[in-house]
């Protein structure tokens, strides 16, 4: 099974147009175009009955004390945890591609809906927790919301887009679910999987070191 993208090279820099948070001349960051990238999967097992899609960033700081604070930085060696950016299950077995911008264009205050869509059943991403307590932004964030790492993080973030071919047509999940629940629910049902990885940073020093551009 193979996963490819026309949006950025595997292991390469994710362009700003796919990010939720992008560098700004004032205030460090601002909202980006937040387009979902293009994805295509091929060489699928014959017994596939549905697909699941997860995008996660394993480089999310485990402690938030220094995030986006002046005169501080998030050290590269700080322990990291997963941050889920996109979760979809029950993608019909006849599907093989998601077009750029098909499910996300712009940042939606309070989040895009979760639940059943034409593509599949959409879970909540971790901006649900990130924006908790923000009176203008808090809500349940469904579907794709792109990179938005802290502007003072010393680490380059990696975004893993993973497609799973499953031997079941519908994943057993509650009405509201996230990435952790999906990983547990599909265990034992994965026929094959494939991955495409991109990198992103909003920290100017990190962007400069990898040659990131808008």
Beta strands, then each sheet from edge to edge (+ up, - down):
strand 1: 2-4
strand 2: 21-23
strand 3: 29-31
strand 4: 39-42
strand 5: 50-61
strand 6: 80-92
strand 7: 97-98
strand 8: 115-116
strand 9: 121-122
strand 10: 157-166
strand 11: 190-200
sheet 1: 1+ 4- 7+
sheet 2: 2+ 3-
sheet 3: 8+ 9- 6+ 5- 10+ 11-
end
